[in-house]
Amino acid sequence: MKKQTNCYHCEGKGYIEIRDCSGEVQREETCVFCEGRGHMIEQKEVKTNH
């Protein structure tokens, strides 16, 4: 079973903003945690009794 949730690192945007010490955005980079998708796919193990 798959469950989709927003990426906790980029908050669902798919990218992160790199800022300087004054808070100005210097550049944007693809989120490495969700690989730019903006969401995480969690797989839950389904146990069956045989």
Secondary structure, DSSP 8 states (H G I E B T S, - for coil): -EEEEE-TTTTTSSEEEEE-TTS-EEEEEE-TTTTTSSEEEEE-------
